[in-house]
């Protein structure tokens, strides 16, 4: 089981494609999030989600054994490893989940959809954060179907 949330931090002024936000990943073996760390692990959330979607799309479609993910402008990091029992998701403190590729794709897609429905509407249609996030989401959705 894996459940994740992508959130945009409040009170940043006018919405921007470079807004800071956080990720929370909860699995059967633990959780990892970007909130409450020193130094701060908040990230440019729209660009970070876009990067995650792009990297996972290639990883899930390919044969690579490992994919390392680093959010944009943060030290937040995840490692995805393909093994006999599925894909493990780990961070500095160990494995938080082991899931099959389909479950991982669906969880990431659900979290990305929720974030875009809640927050992208307030961004400039021509802004890079919005455009990148929507393009990555479109490509990811097409790849996992």
Chimera marker file (.cmm) of the C-alpha trace (Angstrom):
<marker_set name="trace">
<marker id="1" x="0.000" y="0.000" z="0.000" r="1" g="1" b="0" radius="0.5"/>
<marker id="2" x="1.210" y="3.489" z="-0.817" r="1" g="1" b="0" radius="0.5"/>
<marker id="3" x="-0.587" y="6.775" z="-0.289" r="1" g="1" b="0" radius="0.5"/>
<marker id="4" x="0.827" y="10.154" z="-1.113" r="1" g="1" b="0" radius="0.5"/>
<marker id="5" x="-0.077" y="13.800" z="-0.972" r="1" g="1" b="0" radius="0.5"/>
<marker id="6" x="1.343" y="16.795" z="-2.811" r="1" g="1" b="0" radius="0.5"/>
<marker id="7" x="0.494" y="20.096" z="-1.141" r="1" g="1" b="0" radius="0.5"/>
<marker id="8" x="1.097" y="23.784" z="-1.796" r="1" g="1" b="0" radius="0.5"/>
<marker id="9" x="2.156" y="25.887" z="1.163" r="1" g="1" b="0" radius="0.5"/>
<marker id="10" x="-0.238" y="28.698" z="2.069" r="1" g="1" b="0" radius="0.5"/>
<marker id="11" x="0.476" y="32.424" z="2.335" r="1" g="1" b="0" radius="0.5"/>
<marker id="12" x="3.030" y="32.779" z="-0.450" r="1" g="1" b="0" radius="0.5"/>
<marker id="13" x="1.391" y="35.774" z="-2.075" r="1" g="1" b="0" radius="0.5"/>
<marker id="14" x="0.229" y="35.636" z="-5.681" r="1" g="1" b="0" radius="0.5"/>
<marker id="15" x="0.124" y="32.027" z="-6.946" r="1" g="1" b="0" radius="0.5"/>
<marker id="16" x="3.175" y="31.158" z="-9.017" r="1" g="1" b="0" radius="0.5"/>
<marker id="17" x="4.496" y="28.139" z="-10.873" r="1" g="1" b="0" radius="0.5"/>
<marker id="18" x="7.440" y="28.331" z="-8.478" r="1" g="1" b="0" radius="0.5"/>
<marker id="19" x="5.364" y="28.064" z="-5.274" r="1" g="1" b="0" radius="0.5"/>
<marker id="20" x="6.785" y="25.965" z="-2.492" r="1" g="1" b="0" radius="0.5"/>
<marker id="21" x="5.041" y="22.833" z="-1.377" r="1" g="1" b="0" radius="0.5"/>
<marker id="22" x="5.526" y="19.467" z="0.229" r="1" g="1" b="0" radius="0.5"/>
<marker id="23" x="5.239" y="15.758" z="-0.419" r="1" g="1" b="0" radius="0.5"/>
<marker id="24" x="4.110" y="13.093" z="2.003" r="1" g="1" b="0" radius="0.5"/>
<marker id="25" x="4.514" y="9.376" z="1.189" r="1" g="1" b="0" radius="0.5"/>
<marker id="26" x="2.915" y="6.797" z="3.508" r="1" g="1" b="0" radius="0.5"/>
<marker id="27" x="3.462" y="3.078" z="3.080" r="1" g="1" b="0" radius="0.5"/>
<marker id="28" x="3.140" y="-0.176" z="4.982" r="1" g="1" b="0" radius="0.5"/>
<marker id="29" x="6.593" y="0.255" z="6.565" r="1" g="1" b="0" radius="0.5"/>
<marker id="30" x="6.675" y="3.956" z="7.342" r="1" g="1" b="0" radius="0.5"/>
<marker id="31" x="6.346" y="7.461" z="6.030" r="1" g="1" b="0" radius="0.5"/>
<marker id="32" x="8.492" y="10.238" z="4.638" r="1" g="1" b="0" radius="0.5"/>
<marker id="33" x="7.609" y="13.867" z="4.124" r="1" g="1" b="0" radius="0.5"/>
<marker id="34" x="9.282" y="17.150" z="3.379" r="1" g="1" b="0" radius="0.5"/>
<marker id="35" x="7.700" y="19.132" z="6.230" r="1" g="1" b="0" radius="0.5"/>
<marker id="36" x="9.302" y="20.149" z="9.493" r="1" g="1" b="0" radius="0.5"/>
<marker id="37" x="12.939" y="19.498" z="8.669" r="1" g="1" b="0" radius="0.5"/>
<marker id="38" x="15.980" y="21.635" z="9.341" r="1" g="1" b="0" radius="0.5"/>
<marker id="39" x="17.080" y="22.634" z="6.816" r="1" g="1" b="0" radius="0.5"/>
<marker id="40" x="13.688" y="23.056" z="5.190" r="1" g="1" b="0" radius="0.5"/>
<marker id="41" x="12.884" y="20.389" z="2.571" r="1" g="1" b="0" radius="0.5"/>
<marker id="42" x="10.000" y="22.249" z="0.943" r="1" g="1" b="0" radius="0.5"/>
<marker id="43" x="10.299" y="22.256" z="-2.823" r="1" g="1" b="0" radius="0.5"/>
<marker id="44" x="9.060" y="24.042" z="-5.922" r="1" g="1" b="0" radius="0.5"/>
<marker id="45" x="6.090" y="21.729" z="-5.898" r="1" g="1" b="0" radius="0.5"/>
<marker id="46" x="4.738" y="22.062" z="-9.451" r="1" g="1" b="0" radius="0.5"/>
<marker id="47" x="8.155" y="21.543" z="-11.007" r="1" g="1" b="0" radius="0.5"/>
<marker id="48" x="8.969" y="18.761" z="-8.522" r="1" g="1" b="0" radius="0.5"/>
<marker id="49" x="5.771" y="16.872" z="-9.328" r="1" g="1" b="0" radius="0.5"/>
<marker id="50" x="6.478" y="17.308" z="-13.030" r="1" g="1" b="0" radius="0.5"/>
<marker id="51" x="9.976" y="15.866" z="-12.569" r="1" g="1" b="0" radius="0.5"/>
<marker id="52" x="8.616" y="12.950" z="-10.510" r="1" g="1" b="0" radius="0.5"/>
<marker id="53" x="6.033" y="12.111" z="-13.187" r="1" g="1" b="0" radius="0.5"/>
<marker id="54" x="8.653" y="12.240" z="-15.951" r="1" g="1" b="0" radius="0.5"/>
<marker id="55" x="11.183" y="10.123" z="-14.068" r="1" g="1" b="0" radius="0.5"/>
<marker id="56" x="8.655" y="7.519" z="-12.923" r="1" g="1" b="0" radius="0.5"/>
<marker id="57" x="7.153" y="7.234" z="-16.413" r="1" g="1" b="0" radius="0.5"/>
<marker id="58" x="10.553" y="6.287" z="-17.812" r="1" g="1" b="0" radius="0.5"/>
<marker id="59" x="11.366" y="4.019" z="-14.850" r="1" g="1" b="0" radius="0.5"/>
<marker id="60" x="8.043" y="2.140" z="-14.950" r="1" g="1" b="0" radius="0.5"/>
<marker id="61" x="8.272" y="1.631" z="-18.718" r="1" g="1" b="0" radius="0.5"/>
<marker id="62" x="11.922" y="0.598" z="-18.654" r="1" g="1" b="0" radius="0.5"/>
<marker id="63" x="14.122" y="-2.080" z="-17.178" r="1" g="1" b="0" radius="0.5"/>
<marker id="64" x="16.343" y="0.026" z="-14.912" r="1" g="1" b="0" radius="0.5"/>
<marker id="65" x="16.671" y="-1.423" z="-11.412" r="1" g="1" b="0" radius="0.5"/>
<marker id="66" x="16.924" y="1.919" z="-9.600" r="1" g="1" b="0" radius="0.5"/>
<marker id="67" x="15.586" y="5.440" z="-9.965" r="1" g="1" b="0" radius="0.5"/>
<marker id="68" x="16.713" y="8.211" z="-7.640" r="1" g="1" b="0" radius="0.5"/>
<marker id="69" x="14.437" y="11.236" z="-7.316" r="1" g="1" b="0" radius="0.5"/>
<marker id="70" x="15.370" y="14.658" z="-5.900" r="1" g="1" b="0" radius="0.5"/>
<marker id="71" x="12.751" y="17.395" z="-5.734" r="1" g="1" b="0" radius="0.5"/>
<marker id="72" x="13.487" y="20.821" z="-7.232" r="1" g="1" b="0" radius="0.5"/>
<marker id="73" x="15.383" y="23.198" z="-4.913" r="1" g="1" b="0" radius="0.5"/>
<marker id="74" x="15.319" y="20.786" z="-1.955" r="1" g="1" b="0" radius="0.5"/>
<marker id="75" x="17.246" y="17.986" z="-0.313" r="1" g="1" b="0" radius="0.5"/>
<marker id="76" x="14.108" y="15.779" z="-0.297" r="1" g="1" b="0" radius="0.5"/>
<marker id="77" x="15.054" y="12.495" z="-1.939" r="1" g="1" b="0" radius="0.5"/>
<marker id="78" x="13.435" y="9.141" z="-2.707" r="1" g="1" b="0" radius="0.5"/>
<marker id="79" x="14.862" y="5.981" z="-4.228" r="1" g="1" b="0" radius="0.5"/>
<marker id="80" x="12.763" y="3.504" z="-6.206" r="1" g="1" b="0" radius="0.5"/>
<marker id="81" x="14.224" y="-0.017" z="-6.580" r="1" g="1" b="0" radius="0.5"/>
<marker id="82" x="12.791" y="-2.759" z="-8.746" r="1" g="1" b="0" radius="0.5"/>
<marker id="83" x="13.053" y="-6.211" z="-7.146" r="1" g="1" b="0" radius="0.5"/>
<marker id="84" x="11.473" y="-9.657" z="-7.145" r="1" g="1" b="0" radius="0.5"/>
<marker id="85" x="8.736" y="-8.546" z="-4.742" r="1" g="1" b="0" radius="0.5"/>
<marker id="86" x="7.890" y="-5.300" z="-6.523" r="1" g="1" b="0" radius="0.5"/>
<marker id="87" x="9.184" y="-1.756" z="-6.320" r="1" g="1" b="0" radius="0.5"/>
<marker id="88" x="10.519" y="-0.568" z="-3.000" r="1" g="1" b="0" radius="0.5"/>
<marker id="89" x="10.304" y="3.103" z="-2.103" r="1" g="1" b="0" radius="0.5"/>
<marker id="90" x="12.912" y="4.315" z="0.328" r="1" g="1" b="0" radius="0.5"/>
<marker id="91" x="14.341" y="7.430" z="1.853" r="1" g="1" b="0" radius="0.5"/>
<marker id="92" x="17.213" y="8.055" z="4.219" r="1" g="1" b="0" radius="0.5"/>
<marker id="93" x="15.466" y="6.189" z="7.013" r="1" g="1" b="0" radius="0.5"/>
<marker id="94" x="14.761" y="2.973" z="5.078" r="1" g="1" b="0" radius="0.5"/>
<marker id="95" x="12.032" y="1.370" z="3.008" r="1" g="1" b="0" radius="0.5"/>
<marker id="96" x="8.583" y="2.877" z="3.510" r="1" g="1" b="0" radius="0.5"/>
<marker id="97" x="6.683" y="0.698" z="1.015" r="1" g="1" b="0" radius="0.5"/>
<marker id="98" x="6.926" y="-2.145" z="-1.446" r="1" g="1" b="0" radius="0.5"/>
<marker id="99" x="4.323" y="-2.070" z="-4.228" r="1" g="1" b="0" radius="0.5"/>
<marker id="100" x="3.817" y="-3.221" z="-7.773" r="1" g="1" b="0" radius="0.5"/>
<marker id="101" x="4.273" y="-0.766" z="-10.616" r="1" g="1" b="0" radius="0.5"/>
<marker id="102" x="0.549" y="-0.371" z="-11.217" r="1" g="1" b="0" radius="0.5"/>
<marker id="103" x="-0.151" y="0.575" z="-7.580" r="1" g="1" b="0" radius="0.5"/>
<marker id="104" x="2.696" y="3.094" z="-7.610" r="1" g="1" b="0" radius="0.5"/>
<marker id="105" x="1.511" y="4.661" z="-10.861" r="1" g="1" b="0" radius="0.5"/>
<marker id="106" x="-2.082" y="4.920" z="-9.636" r="1" g="1" b="0" radius="0.5"/>
<marker id="107" x="-1.065" y="6.487" z="-6.315" r="1" g="1" b="0" radius="0.5"/>
<marker id="108" x="1.174" y="9.074" z="-7.997" r="1" g="1" b="0" radius="0.5"/>
<marker id="109" x="-1.480" y="9.849" z="-10.596" r="1" g="1" b="0" radius="0.5"/>
<marker id="110" x="-4.171" y="10.276" z="-7.935" r="1" g="1" b="0" radius="0.5"/>
<marker id="111" x="-2.001" y="12.670" z="-5.875" r="1" g="1" b="0" radius="0.5"/>
<marker id="112" x="-0.998" y="14.678" z="-8.953" r="1" g="1" b="0" radius="0.5"/>
<marker id="113" x="-4.629" y="14.927" z="-10.091" r="1" g="1" b="0" radius="0.5"/>
<marker id="114" x="-5.724" y="16.135" z="-6.649" r="1" g="1" b="0" radius="0.5"/>
<marker id="115" x="-3.006" y="18.794" z="-6.550" r="1" g="1" b="0" radius="0.5"/>
<marker id="116" x="-3.697" y="20.067" z="-10.060" r="1" g="1" b="0" radius="0.5"/>
<marker id="117" x="-7.462" y="20.206" z="-9.484" r="1" g="1" b="0" radius="0.5"/>
<marker id="118" x="-6.989" y="22.120" z="-6.241" r="1" g="1" b="0" radius="0.5"/>
<marker id="119" x="-4.198" y="24.524" z="-7.172" r="1" g="1" b="0" radius="0.5"/>
<marker id="120" x="-3.323" y="24.860" z="-10.858" r="1" g="1" b="0" radius="0.5"/>
<marker id="121" x="-6.406" y="26.898" z="-11.699" r="1" g="1" b="0" radius="0.5"/>
<marker id="122" x="-4.937" y="29.912" z="-9.913" r="1" g="1" b="0" radius="0.5"/>
<marker id="123" x="-1.737" y="29.931" z="-11.985" r="1" g="1" b="0" radius="0.5"/>
<marker id="124" x="-1.007" y="31.894" z="-15.136" r="1" g="1" b="0" radius="0.5"/>
<marker id="125" x="-1.952" y="29.769" z="-18.165" r="1" g="1" b="0" radius="0.5"/>
<marker id="126" x="1.369" y="30.578" z="-19.818" r="1" g="1" b="0" radius="0.5"/>
<marker id="127" x="3.547" y="29.986" z="-16.766" r="1" g="1" b="0" radius="0.5"/>
<marker id="128" x="6.236" y="27.324" z="-16.842" r="1" g="1" b="0" radius="0.5"/>
<marker id="129" x="5.145" y="25.583" z="-13.629" r="1" g="1" b="0" radius="0.5"/>
<marker id="130" x="1.603" y="25.088" z="-14.850" r="1" g="1" b="0" radius="0.5"/>
<marker id="131" x="2.560" y="24.115" z="-18.401" r="1" g="1" b="0" radius="0.5"/>
<marker id="132" x="5.254" y="21.653" z="-17.302" r="1" g="1" b="0" radius="0.5"/>
<marker id="133" x="3.046" y="20.032" z="-14.700" r="1" g="1" b="0" radius="0.5"/>
<marker id="134" x="0.116" y="19.585" z="-17.086" r="1" g="1" b="0" radius="0.5"/>
<marker id="135" x="2.333" y="18.230" z="-19.883" r="1" g="1" b="0" radius="0.5"/>
<marker id="136" x="4.000" y="15.717" z="-17.548" r="1" g="1" b="0" radius="0.5"/>
<marker id="137" x="0.644" y="14.655" z="-16.149" r="1" g="1" b="0" radius="0.5"/>
<marker id="138" x="-0.755" y="14.123" z="-19.658" r="1" g="1" b="0" radius="0.5"/>
<marker id="139" x="2.260" y="12.021" z="-20.703" r="1" g="1" b="0" radius="0.5"/>
<marker id="140" x="2.233" y="9.997" z="-17.466" r="1" g="1" b="0" radius="0.5"/>
<marker id="141" x="-1.502" y="9.295" z="-17.759" r="1" g="1" b="0" radius="0.5"/>
<marker id="142" x="-1.067" y="8.121" z="-21.366" r="1" g="1" b="0" radius="0.5"/>
<marker id="143" x="1.852" y="5.852" z="-20.413" r="1" g="1" b="0" radius="0.5"/>
<marker id="144" x="0.108" y="4.119" z="-17.507" r="1" g="1" b="0" radius="0.5"/>
<marker id="145" x="-3.083" y="3.372" z="-19.406" r="1" g="1" b="0" radius="0.5"/>
<link id1="1" id2="2" r="1" g="1" b="0" radius="0.2"/>
<link id1="2" id2="3" r="1" g="1" b="0" radius="0.2"/>
<link id1="3" id2="4" r="1" g="1" b="0" radius="0.2"/>
<link id1="4" id2="5" r="1" g="1" b="0" radius="0.2"/>
<link id1="5" id2="6" r="1" g="1" b="0" radius="0.2"/>
<link id1="6" id2="7" r="1" g="1" b="0" radius="0.2"/>
<link id1="7" id2="8" r="1" g="1" b="0" radius="0.2"/>
<link id1="8" id2="9" r="1" g="1" b="0" radius="0.2"/>
<link id1="9" id2="10" r="1" g="1" b="0" radius="0.2"/>
<link id1="10" id2="11" r="1" g="1" b="0" radius="0.2"/>
<link id1="11" id2="12" r="1" g="1" b="0" radius="0.2"/>
<link id1="12" id2="13" r="1" g="1" b="0" radius="0.2"/>
<link id1="13" id2="14" r="1" g="1" b="0" radius="0.2"/>
<link id1="14" id2="15" r="1" g="1" b="0" radius="0.2"/>
<link id1="15" id2="16" r="1" g="1" b="0" radius="0.2"/>
<link id1="16" id2="17" r="1" g="1" b="0" radius="0.2"/>
<link id1="17" id2="18" r="1" g="1" b="0" radius="0.2"/>
<link id1="18" id2="19" r="1" g="1" b="0" radius="0.2"/>
<link id1="19" id2="20" r="1" g="1" b="0" radius="0.2"/>
<link id1="20" id2="21" r="1" g="1" b="0" radius="0.2"/>
<link id1="21" id2="22" r="1" g="1" b="0" radius="0.2"/>
<link id1="22" id2="23" r="1" g="1" b="0" radius="0.2"/>
<link id1="23" id2="24" r="1" g="1" b="0" radius="0.2"/>
<link id1="24" id2="25" r="1" g="1" b="0" radius="0.2"/>
<link id1="25" id2="26" r="1" g="1" b="0" radius="0.2"/>
<link id1="26" id2="27" r="1" g="1" b="0" radius="0.2"/>
<link id1="27" id2="28" r="1" g="1" b="0" radius="0.2"/>
<link id1="28" id2="29" r="1" g="1" b="0" radius="0.2"/>
<link id1="29" id2="30" r="1" g="1" b="0" radius="0.2"/>
<link id1="30" id2="31" r="1" g="1" b="0" radius="0.2"/>
<link id1="31" id2="32" r="1" g="1" b="0" radius="0.2"/>
<link id1="32" id2="33" r="1" g="1" b="0" radius="0.2"/>
<link id1="33" id2="34" r="1" g="1" b="0" radius="0.2"/>
<link id1="34" id2="35" r="1" g="1" b="0" radius="0.2"/>
<link id1="35" id2="36" r="1" g="1" b="0" radius="0.2"/>
<link id1="36" id2="37" r="1" g="1" b="0" radius="0.2"/>
<link id1="37" id2="38" r="1" g="1" b="0" radius="0.2"/>
<link id1="38" id2="39" r="1" g="1" b="0" radius="0.2"/>
<link id1="39" id2="40" r="1" g="1" b="0" radius="0.2"/>
<link id1="40" id2="41" r="1" g="1" b="0" radius="0.2"/>
<link id1="41" id2="42" r="1" g="1" b="0" radius="0.2"/>
<link id1="42" id2="43" r="1" g="1" b="0" radius="0.2"/>
<link id1="43" id2="44" r="1" g="1" b="0" radius="0.2"/>
<link id1="44" id2="45" r="1" g="1" b="0" radius="0.2"/>
<link id1="45" id2="46" r="1" g="1" b="0" radius="0.2"/>
<link id1="46" id2="47" r="1" g="1" b="0" radius="0.2"/>
<link id1="47" id2="48" r="1" g="1" b="0" radius="0.2"/>
<link id1="48" id2="49" r="1" g="1" b="0" radius="0.2"/>
<link id1="49" id2="50" r="1" g="1" b="0" radius="0.2"/>
<link id1="50" id2="51" r="1" g="1" b="0" radius="0.2"/>
<link id1="51" id2="52" r="1" g="1" b="0" radius="0.2"/>
<link id1="52" id2="53" r="1" g="1" b="0" radius="0.2"/>
<link id1="53" id2="54" r="1" g="1" b="0" radius="0.2"/>
<link id1="54" id2="55" r="1" g="1" b="0" radius="0.2"/>
<link id1="55" id2="56" r="1" g="1" b="0" radius="0.2"/>
<link id1="56" id2="57" r="1" g="1" b="0" radius="0.2"/>
<link id1="57" id2="58" r="1" g="1" b="0" radius="0.2"/>
<link id1="58" id2="59" r="1" g="1" b="0" radius="0.2"/>
<link id1="59" id2="60" r="1" g="1" b="0" radius="0.2"/>
<link id1="60" id2="61" r="1" g="1" b="0" radius="0.2"/>
<link id1="61" id2="62" r="1" g="1" b="0" radius="0.2"/>
<link id1="62" id2="63" r="1" g="1" b="0" radius="0.2"/>
<link id1="63" id2="64" r="1" g="1" b="0" radius="0.2"/>
<link id1="64" id2="65" r="1" g="1" b="0" radius="0.2"/>
<link id1="65" id2="66" r="1" g="1" b="0" radius="0.2"/>
<link id1="66" id2="67" r="1" g="1" b="0" radius="0.2"/>
<link id1="67" id2="68" r="1" g="1" b="0" radius="0.2"/>
<link id1="68" id2="69" r="1" g="1" b="0" radius="0.2"/>
<link id1="69" id2="70" r="1" g="1" b="0" radius="0.2"/>
<link id1="70" id2="71" r="1" g="1" b="0" radius="0.2"/>
<link id1="71" id2="72" r="1" g="1" b="0" radius="0.2"/>
<link id1="72" id2="73" r="1" g="1" b="0" radius="0.2"/>
<link id1="73" id2="74" r="1" g="1" b="0" radius="0.2"/>
<link id1="74" id2="75" r="1" g="1" b="0" radius="0.2"/>
<link id1="75" id2="76" r="1" g="1" b="0" radius="0.2"/>
<link id1="76" id2="77" r="1" g="1" b="0" radius="0.2"/>
<link id1="77" id2="78" r="1" g="1" b="0" radius="0.2"/>
<link id1="78" id2="79" r="1" g="1" b="0" radius="0.2"/>
<link id1="79" id2="80" r="1" g="1" b="0" radius="0.2"/>
<link id1="80" id2="81" r="1" g="1" b="0" radius="0.2"/>
<link id1="81" id2="82" r="1" g="1" b="0" radius="0.2"/>
<link id1="82" id2="83" r="1" g="1" b="0" radius="0.2"/>
<link id1="83" id2="84" r="1" g="1" b="0" radius="0.2"/>
<link id1="84" id2="85" r="1" g="1" b="0" radius="0.2"/>
<link id1="85" id2="86" r="1" g="1" b="0" radius="0.2"/>
<link id1="86" id2="87" r="1" g="1" b="0" radius="0.2"/>
<link id1="87" id2="88" r="1" g="1" b="0" radius="0.2"/>
<link id1="88" id2="89" r="1" g="1" b="0" radius="0.2"/>
<link id1="89" id2="90" r="1" g="1" b="0" radius="0.2"/>
<link id1="90" id2="91" r="1" g="1" b="0" radius="0.2"/>
<link id1="91" id2="92" r="1" g="1" b="0" radius="0.2"/>
<link id1="92" id2="93" r="1" g="1" b="0" radius="0.2"/>
<link id1="93" id2="94" r="1" g="1" b="0" radius="0.2"/>
<link id1="94" id2="95" r="1" g="1" b="0" radius="0.2"/>
<link id1="95" id2="96" r="1" g="1" b="0" radius="0.2"/>
<link id1="96" id2="97" r="1" g="1" b="0" radius="0.2"/>
<link id1="97" id2="98" r="1" g="1" b="0" radius="0.2"/>
<link id1="98" id2="99" r="1" g="1" b="0" radius="0.2"/>
<link id1="99" id2="100" r="1" g="1" b="0" radius="0.2"/>
<link id1="100" id2="101" r="1" g="1" b="0" radius="0.2"/>
<link id1="101" id2="102" r="1" g="1" b="0" radius="0.2"/>
<link id1="102" id2="103" r="1" g="1" b="0" radius="0.2"/>
<link id1="103" id2="104" r="1" g="1" b="0" radius="0.2"/>
<link id1="104" id2="105" r="1" g="1" b="0" radius="0.2"/>
<link id1="105" id2="106" r="1" g="1" b="0" radius="0.2"/>
<link id1="106" id2="107" r="1" g="1" b="0" radius="0.2"/>
<link id1="107" id2="108" r="1" g="1" b="0" radius="0.2"/>
<link id1="108" id2="109" r="1" g="1" b="0" radius="0.2"/>
<link id1="109" id2="110" r="1" g="1" b="0" radius="0.2"/>
<link id1="110" id2="111" r="1" g="1" b="0" radius="0.2"/>
<link id1="111" id2="112" r="1" g="1" b="0" radius="0.2"/>
<link id1="112" id2="113" r="1" g="1" b="0" radius="0.2"/>
<link id1="113" id2="114" r="1" g="1" b="0" radius="0.2"/>
<link id1="114" id2="115" r="1" g="1" b="0" radius="0.2"/>
<link id1="115" id2="116" r="1" g="1" b="0" radius="0.2"/>
<link id1="116" id2="117" r="1" g="1" b="0" radius="0.2"/>
<link id1="117" id2="118" r="1" g="1" b="0" radius="0.2"/>
<link id1="118" id2="119" r="1" g="1" b="0" radius="0.2"/>
<link id1="119" id2="120" r="1" g="1" b="0" radius="0.2"/>
<link id1="120" id2="121" r="1" g="1" b="0" radius="0.2"/>
<link id1="121" id2="122" r="1" g="1" b="0" radius="0.2"/>
<link id1="122" id2="123" r="1" g="1" b="0" radius="0.2"/>
<link id1="123" id2="124" r="1" g="1" b="0" radius="0.2"/>
<link id1="124" id2="125" r="1" g="1" b="0" radius="0.2"/>
<link id1="125" id2="126" r="1" g="1" b="0" radius="0.2"/>
<link id1="126" id2="127" r="1" g="1" b="0" radius="0.2"/>
<link id1="127" id2="128" r="1" g="1" b="0" radius="0.2"/>
<link id1="128" id2="129" r="1" g="1" b="0" radius="0.2"/>
<link id1="129" id2="130" r="1" g="1" b="0" radius="0.2"/>
<link id1="130" id2="131" r="1" g="1" b="0" radius="0.2"/>
<link id1="131" id2="132" r="1" g="1" b="0" radius="0.2"/>
<link id1="132" id2="133" r="1" g="1" b="0" radius="0.2"/>
<link id1="133" id2="134" r="1" g="1" b="0" radius="0.2"/>
<link id1="134" id2="135" r="1" g="1" b="0" radius="0.2"/>
<link id1="135" id2="136" r="1" g="1" b="0" radius="0.2"/>
<link id1="136" id2="137" r="1" g="1" b="0" radius="0.2"/>
<link id1="137" id2="138" r="1" g="1" b="0" radius="0.2"/>
<link id1="138" id2="139" r="1" g="1" b="0" radius="0.2"/>
<link id1="139" id2="140" r="1" g="1" b="0" radius="0.2"/>
<link id1="140" id2="141" r="1" g="1" b="0" radius="0.2"/>
<link id1="141" id2="142" r="1" g="1" b="0" radius="0.2"/>
<link id1="142" id2="143" r="1" g="1" b="0" radius="0.2"/>
<link id1="143" id2="144" r="1" g="1" b="0" radius="0.2"/>
<link id1="144" id2="145" r="1" g="1" b="0" radius="0.2"/>
</marker_set>
